[in-house]
Amino acid sequence: MTHMAKPERSIRKSVSLPARIDQRVRAIASIRKASANRVLVDLIEAGLQSKEAEKERFFALTNRLSESTDSAERERIKKELARMTFGD
């Protein structure tokens, strides 16, 4: 007998989107032949994954910074961390 995963429970949320964002979501949905809801979920998941990857990269850079003995590399890493934190 195989064990099947239970489907993830969905939670209904109500959000208000600016008109320009709604237009973009509906355009993507039309191209994908998917619902606007599906597109929103996909975009949110992609954004969450992106934030997690950014956090992992930040911590990897801080580890490199603490382990580096090369002053030029330390300066490059500091500048990259500053860009990640404060933008350009």
Order of alpha helices (4+ residues) and beta strands (2+ residues): alpha-alpha-alpha
